[in-house]
Amino acid sequence: MKKKFILEGLDCANCAAKMEKSIRQLDGVKEATVNFMTRKLVIEGEAEKMIAIIQAAEKIIKDLEPDTILKKA
């Protein structure tokens, strides 16, 4: 299952790279990419774990960039 999001308020390329790396390490994630230029996050993972993956990804994003909002694309 693949989910796409907009990272509204993302303004740090280094933070985007850290987000991508951390989200990739979550249980059930097959692939995760953060495109700093387009502010897009794509997560590909196991369908039954997707809700937990998205919640964990939101926490990672808030910890790294508190002003960034995760919105469905």
N, CA, C and O of each residue as an XYZ file, in Angstrom:
292
protein
N       0.850     -1.177      0.000
C       0.000      0.000      0.000
C       0.896      1.241      0.000
O       1.892      1.314      0.720
N       0.512      2.206     -0.825
C       1.293      3.438     -0.952
C       0.416      4.622     -0.560
O      -0.721      4.750     -1.013
N       0.973      5.489      0.297
C       0.273      6.703      0.729
C       1.136      7.909      0.415
O       2.356      7.875      0.571
N       0.479      8.989     -0.036
C       1.192     10.218     -0.379
C       0.702     11.356      0.510
O      -0.488     11.481      0.797
N       1.662     12.185      0.938
C       1.354     13.299      1.825
C       2.099     14.552      1.394
O       3.113     14.485      0.698
N       1.575     15.697      1.822
C       2.241     16.987      1.650
C       2.782     17.385      3.022
O       2.071     17.309      4.024
N       4.027     17.805      3.056
C       4.647     18.276      4.301
C       4.596     19.803      4.298
O       5.529     20.467      3.847
N       3.508     20.337      4.801
C       3.289     21.781      4.799
C       4.142     22.444      5.881
O       4.058     22.094      7.059
N       4.955     23.394      5.464
C       5.797     24.120      6.412
C       7.209     23.556      6.534
O       7.999     24.044      7.343
N       7.535     22.547      5.752
C       8.885     21.972      5.786
C       9.869     22.975      5.188
O       9.717     23.400      4.042
N      10.881     23.350      5.975
C      11.817     24.352      5.460
C      13.279     24.002      5.750
O      14.139     24.883      5.765
N      13.555     22.727      5.978
C      14.917     22.301      6.297
C      15.246     21.022      5.524
O      14.683     19.963      5.798
N      16.158     21.127      4.562
C      16.522     19.971      3.737
C      17.159     18.869      4.578
O      16.917     17.685      4.345
N      17.970     19.259      5.551
C      18.606     18.276      6.423
C      17.562     17.518      7.240
O      17.664     16.305      7.419
N      16.561     18.240      7.730
C      15.482     17.610      8.500
C      14.686     16.647      7.621
O      14.279     15.579      8.078
N      14.467     17.022      6.367
C      13.750     16.152      5.429
C      14.501     14.833      5.259
O      13.886     13.767      5.225
N      15.819     14.902      5.153
C      16.632     13.688      5.014
C      16.549     12.837      6.279
O      16.480     11.610      6.200
N      16.555     13.484      7.444
C      16.436     12.750      8.710
C      15.063     12.085      8.825
O      14.953     10.956      9.301
N      14.015     12.797      8.384
C      12.663     12.231      8.403
C      12.603     10.970      7.554
O      12.108      9.929      7.987
N      13.119     11.087      6.335
C      13.105      9.958      5.408
C      13.815      8.754      6.025
O      13.293      7.640      5.990
N      14.986      8.975      6.580
C      15.775      7.889      7.175
C      15.025      7.246      8.339
O      14.981      6.020      8.444
N      14.438      8.056      9.208
C      13.723      7.532     10.377
C      12.458      6.782      9.988
O      12.162      5.727     10.548
N      11.708      7.326      9.025
C      10.462      6.678      8.598
C      10.760      5.344      7.917
O      10.003      4.388      8.080
N      11.844      5.269      7.163
C      12.234      4.005      6.515
C      12.491      2.890      7.522
O      12.310      1.713      7.207
N      12.912      3.255      8.729
C      13.247      2.263      9.748
C      12.040      1.770     10.538
O      12.168      0.854     11.350
N      10.869      2.364     10.310
C       9.668      1.942     11.037
C       9.244      0.538     10.614
O       9.438      0.131      9.469
N       8.664     -0.189     11.563
C       8.186     -1.541     11.299
C       7.071     -1.518     10.257
O       6.097     -0.780     10.404
N       7.210     -2.311      9.222
C       6.185     -2.415      8.181
C       6.415     -1.529      6.972
O       5.700     -1.642      5.976
N       7.412     -0.643      7.047
C       7.690      0.256      5.921
C       8.624     -0.433      4.927
O       9.695     -0.922      5.286
N       8.182     -0.458      3.656
C       9.019     -1.022      2.590
C       9.891      0.065      1.969
O      11.058     -0.163      1.650
N       9.302      1.256      1.802
C      10.015      2.380      1.184
C       9.391      3.689      1.671
O       8.179      3.783      1.861
N      10.234      4.682      1.865
C       9.759      6.018      2.232
C      10.664      7.038      1.558
O      11.889      6.921      1.599
N      10.051      8.038      0.939
C      10.832      9.091      0.305
C      10.259     10.453      0.687
O       9.045     10.653      0.717
N      11.161     11.375      0.974
C      10.777     12.761      1.240
C      11.462     13.610      0.177
O      12.688     13.616      0.070
N      10.663     14.327     -0.608
C      11.203     15.229     -1.615
C      11.107     16.643     -1.051
O      10.021     17.211     -0.944
N      12.257     17.198     -0.695
C      12.275     18.533     -0.077
C      11.756     19.609     -1.022
O      11.050     20.520     -0.591
N      12.095     19.517     -2.295
C      11.690     20.552     -3.262
C      10.175     20.608     -3.457
O       9.602     21.694     -3.546
N       9.523     19.443     -3.524
C       8.074     19.408     -3.737
C       7.290     19.279     -2.435
O       6.061     19.351     -2.429
N       8.024     19.085     -1.316
C       7.409     18.915      0.010
C       6.520     17.675      0.072
O       5.512     17.674      0.778
N       6.880     16.630     -0.654
C       6.057     15.417     -0.681
C       6.718     14.277      0.063
O       7.932     14.084      0.003
N       5.883     13.527      0.769
C       6.300     12.312      1.467
C       5.497     11.159      0.874
O       4.271     11.230      0.784
N       6.188     10.103      0.473
C       5.529      8.897     -0.025
C       5.981      7.746      0.854
O       7.175      7.496      1.017
N       5.000      7.048      1.418
C       5.292      5.889      2.257
C       4.673      4.662      1.607
O       3.486      4.650      1.282
N       5.487      3.633      1.420
C       4.992      2.362      0.914
C       5.223      1.338      2.006
O       6.345      1.163      2.481
N       4.142      0.654      2.404
C       4.273     -0.301      3.495
C       3.140     -1.294      3.535
O       2.274     -1.317      2.660
N       3.161     -2.117      4.568
C       2.146     -3.152      4.751
C       0.809     -2.498      5.102
O       0.731     -1.654      5.995
N      -0.243     -2.902      4.382
C      -1.559     -2.284      4.536
C      -2.079     -2.365      5.966
O      -2.634     -1.394      6.480
N      -1.905     -3.511      6.611
C      -2.455     -3.690      7.958
C      -1.712     -2.871      9.019
O      -2.222     -2.688     10.125
N      -0.530     -2.384      8.695
C       0.244     -1.573      9.643
C       0.250     -0.089      9.274
O       0.895      0.711      9.952
N      -0.457      0.286      8.213
C      -0.364      1.644      7.692
C      -0.816      2.711      8.687
O      -0.204      3.778      8.746
N      -1.859      2.460      9.465
C      -2.330      3.460     10.433
C      -1.234      3.731     11.470
O      -0.954      4.884     11.797
N      -0.618      2.662     11.982
C       0.458      2.816     12.970
C       1.675      3.490     12.346
O       2.340      4.295     12.998
N       1.971      3.168     11.087
C       3.104      3.777     10.385
C       2.895      5.285     10.246
O       3.808      6.070     10.503
N       1.691      5.683      9.838
C       1.389      7.105      9.649
C       1.471      7.856     10.978
O       1.991      8.971     11.027
N       0.963      7.254     12.055
C       1.028      7.897     13.368
C       2.481      8.062     13.814
O       2.854      9.109     14.344
N       3.292      7.039     13.603
C       4.706      7.109     13.974
C       5.436      8.141     13.113
O       6.289      8.879     13.606
N       5.094      8.188     11.825
C       5.711      9.158     10.916
C       5.362     10.586     11.349
O       6.217     11.471     11.321
N       4.114     10.806     11.745
C       3.704     12.133     12.225
C       4.519     12.552     13.448
O       4.921     13.710     13.563
N       4.761     11.613     14.358
C       5.548     11.911     15.554
C       6.986     12.264     15.173
O       7.552     13.217     15.710
N       7.575     11.509     14.259
C       8.942     11.785     13.793
C       9.016     13.189     13.192
O       9.935     13.953     13.486
N       8.041     13.514     12.350
C       8.008     14.825     11.682
C       7.889     15.944     12.716
O       8.602     16.944     12.631
N       6.994     15.782     13.689
C       6.800     16.809     14.728
C       8.046     16.970     15.595
O       8.378     18.081     16.009
N       8.738     15.857     15.871
C       9.958     15.933     16.691
C      11.064     16.701     15.959
O      11.801     17.472     16.574
N      11.175     16.487     14.651
C      12.241     17.129     13.871
C      11.888     18.549     13.426
O      12.733     19.444     13.455
N      10.650     18.745     13.021
C      10.180     20.051     12.520
C       8.812     20.329     13.137
O       7.793     20.020     12.521
N       8.766     20.904     14.338
C       7.486     21.099     15.043
C       6.424     21.890     14.264
O       5.230     21.709     14.506
N       6.834     22.754     13.341
C       5.875     23.570     12.597
C       5.374     22.900     11.324
O       4.538     23.467     10.621
N       5.866     21.713     11.017
C       5.475     21.020      9.788
C       4.198     20.217     10.029
O       4.062     19.520     11.035
N       3.266     20.332      9.081
C       1.979     19.644      9.159
C       1.910     18.581      8.062
O       2.201     18.861      6.899
N       1.524     17.361      8.441
C       1.375     16.253      7.499
C      -0.050     16.273      6.964
O      -1.002     16.102      7.726
N      -0.204     16.481      5.655
C      -1.540     16.509      5.022
C      -1.607     15.475      3.917
O      -0.618     15.209      3.233
N      -2.789     14.894      3.750
C      -2.964     13.931      2.664
C      -2.868     14.644      1.330
O      -3.408     15.736      1.153
N      -2.174     14.012      0.394
C      -1.984     14.610     -0.932
C      -3.170     14.311     -1.822
O      -3.196     14.730     -2.979
